[in-house]
Amino acid sequence: MLLLILNSNNARLGITVAPHVLSASALPTRFERSGIRHYRAGDDPNRAYASVTAILGATSSAASKKALANWAERNPGGREAAAARGSAVHLACENYIRGLPTQIPDEYRPYWDGLAKYLDQYDTFLWSERPLRPEWLHCVGEDGISRIWSHMHGYAGCPDLVGLRNGVAILCDFKTSVGPYARYFPKTEEAGTFGGWQKYMKCAIQLGAYSIALEETLGITIDAAQILVSTPETDQSFLIHGDELLRHRIKWLQRVRQFYELKAAEAEAEAEAALIAA
């Protein structure tokens, strides 16, 4: 019932994309507007929604944003290095699923070692960065970019993996990290794991978002979610289901509502500034 209550006040029509001279088939599926990543969603090329990761970033706390900025200042090039590492491991996972050589660079090998045993537990895969069923090809743009969306709540994104294990549909996300994740809020004497807990919570909410969009876009019910974390020293697997998954879905809908409230406030401020300038 809470999901329905949140939805009743939170339906989104998405942004209206300015017409282009190019044909619809030539329009990029994924693009940025005002620094926010968007995906075109559905059959209407002029309808696009902010991405899941963009919404999470825009609605993170001021303390989280400051901590991230401080880390980037102390680690020049760190974001780019993390992105390259993550892309390499994602590609290795995707190739492994398809029976192709992983061919991961040696510097990223420690992050890949140990993940294959988790992938081997799946009976079959339904999605791996893109749909693996022909009836879901409507999720692939003309440029080859895949995505799922929620017209009801106004967002889009691309999950890493959806598979079946003993008839259970599991949504999975791969994460590389220099340190381990933590499912529970750390005690005082475990303050060093606070960053790992923050990362876990962000990813869990992200999976809550994708689980809702998968149901709307593909008609598939997600029974559980899995976070696979690889560090140079170890690997971790977190399974999320039942009430915990429901809580993260609710938290996601709250973040979506917060995002659109922020956007509405920004638009109102811009309109007032324009009137003053006129």
Secondary structure as UniProt FT lines:
FT   HELIX           2..8
FT   TURN            9..10
FT   STRAND          15..16
FT   HELIX           24..26
FT   STRAND          30..33
FT   TURN            34..35
FT   STRAND          36..40
FT   TURN            45..46
FT   STRAND          47..51
FT   HELIX           52..58
FT   HELIX           62..74
FT   TURN            76..77
FT   HELIX           78..97
FT   TURN            98..99
FT   HELIX           106..108
FT   HELIX           109..112
FT   TURN            113..115
FT   HELIX           116..119
FT   TURN            120..121
FT   STRAND          124..128
FT   HELIX           134..139
FT   TURN            142..143
FT   STRAND          148..150
FT   TURN            151..154
FT   STRAND          155..157
FT   STRAND          161..165
FT   TURN            166..167
FT   STRAND          168..176
FT   HELIX           188..193
FT   HELIX           194..218
FT   STRAND          224..230
FT   STRAND          235..241
FT   HELIX           242..277
//
